[in-house]
Amino acid sequence: MALKASVELSQTRLLSMMRSSIFTGEFPFFADVYSAATTSAQKAIPANCSECQRKRLLREAMARKSYDYDELHRKIMALPTERKLRLKTLLQTREVRIPNYLQNGKRITMKF
C-alpha cells in the first residue's frame, strides 16, 4: 500500500484515534485523555435521574465535553523516535504534522 505524503493530526483525527483500540493499545495516553473527558461528563448527571433522563443528560454532556488536545500534542511530540516511527506506520504516512496555536493566536506546525 502506498504511503500518504503527510497526515495532519487535527482534532477530528485525534478523536478517532482516541476511540480506536489499535492506537489506545499502542499509545495508552490516548485512552487516558478520552476516559478523563468521559468521566467528567458522567459526573454531571445527578444520581436520582430516571433511566431516560440519564441517557439524555449523558448524551448532552458528551456533546459538551472537551478533550485536552494540547496535552495529546505534547505527549506525541515527547515520544521517543522509535515510537514516532510506529505512529507513522499506523497512520500509513511519511510525515506527521501537529498543528498548535500559541497564546497570541499564531499557528505553528510541528513535523516529524
C-alpha positions as CSV (number, residue, x, y, z in Angstrom):
1,M,0.0,0.0,0.0
2,A,1.3,3.4,-0.9
3,L,2.1,5.8,2.0
4,K,0.5,9.2,2.2
5,A,2.9,12.1,1.9
6,S,1.6,13.8,5.1
7,V,-1.0,13.5,7.7
8,E,-2.2,16.3,10.0
9,L,-3.3,15.4,13.5
10,S,-6.4,17.6,13.6
11,Q,-8.9,17.4,16.4
12,T,-11.2,15.1,14.5
13,R,-8.3,12.7,13.6
14,L,-7.1,12.7,17.3
15,L,-10.7,11.9,18.4
16,S,-10.9,9.0,16.1
17,M,-7.5,7.8,17.3
18,M,-8.7,8.0,20.9
19,R,-11.7,5.8,20.1
20,S,-9.6,3.2,18.2
21,S,-8.3,0.2,20.0
22,I,-5.3,0.0,17.7
23,F,-4.0,3.4,18.9
24,T,-5.0,3.0,22.5
25,G,-3.3,-0.3,22.7
26,E,0.0,1.1,21.3
27,F,-0.3,4.5,23.0
28,P,-2.2,4.4,26.3
29,F,-2.3,8.1,26.8
30,F,-5.0,8.3,24.1
31,A,-7.3,6.2,26.3
32,D,-6.3,8.3,29.4
33,V,-7.4,11.6,27.8
34,Y,-10.6,10.1,26.4
35,S,-11.6,8.5,29.7
36,A,-10.9,11.7,31.6
37,A,-13.3,13.6,29.4
38,T,-15.9,10.8,29.6
39,T,-15.7,10.6,33.4
40,S,-16.2,14.3,33.8
41,A,-19.3,14.1,31.6
42,Q,-20.7,11.3,33.7
43,K,-20.2,13.3,36.9
44,A,-22.5,16.0,35.6
45,I,-25.5,13.6,35.9
46,P,-27.4,13.6,39.2
47,A,-27.8,10.2,40.9
48,N,-31.6,10.4,41.2
49,C,-32.4,10.7,37.5
50,S,-34.6,8.1,35.7
51,E,-33.0,6.0,33.0
52,C,-34.3,8.0,30.1
53,Q,-33.2,11.3,31.8
54,R,-29.8,9.8,32.5
55,K,-29.4,8.8,28.8
56,R,-30.4,12.2,27.6
57,L,-28.2,14.1,30.1
58,L,-25.2,11.8,29.3
59,R,-25.7,12.4,25.5
60,E,-25.8,16.2,26.1
61,A,-22.8,16.1,28.5
62,M,-20.8,14.0,26.0
63,A,-21.6,16.6,23.3
64,R,-20.2,19.4,25.5
65,K,-17.2,17.6,26.8
66,S,-13.8,18.9,25.9
67,Y,-10.7,16.9,25.3
68,D,-7.2,18.2,26.2
69,Y,-5.8,18.2,22.7
70,D,-2.8,20.3,23.8
71,E,-1.8,17.5,26.2
72,L,-2.1,15.0,23.4
73,H,0.1,17.1,21.2
74,R,2.7,17.5,23.9
75,K,2.7,13.7,24.6
76,I,3.1,12.8,20.9
77,M,6.0,15.2,20.5
78,A,7.7,13.8,23.6
79,L,7.6,10.3,22.2
80,P,10.9,8.6,21.5
81,T,12.0,8.3,17.9
82,E,11.0,4.6,17.6
83,R,7.5,5.3,19.0
84,K,7.1,8.1,16.5
85,L,8.1,5.8,13.7
86,R,5.4,3.3,15.0
87,L,2.8,6.1,14.9
88,K,3.8,6.9,11.3
89,T,3.4,3.2,10.4
90,L,-0.1,3.0,12.0
91,L,-1.1,6.2,10.2
92,Q,0.5,4.9,6.9
93,T,2.3,8.1,6.2
94,R,5.8,9.5,5.7
95,E,5.3,12.7,7.7
96,V,3.1,13.7,10.6
97,R,2.1,17.3,11.2
98,I,0.8,18.6,14.5
99,P,-0.9,22.0,14.5
100,N,-0.5,24.1,17.6
101,Y,-1.9,27.5,18.5
102,L,0.1,29.9,20.6
103,Q,-1.3,32.4,23.1
104,N,-1.0,35.2,20.6
105,G,-3.2,33.4,18.1
106,K,-0.4,32.4,15.8
107,R,-0.4,28.9,14.4
108,I,2.7,26.8,14.3
109,T,3.0,23.3,12.9
110,M,5.5,20.7,14.3
111,K,6.6,17.9,11.9
112,F,8.3,14.6,12.4
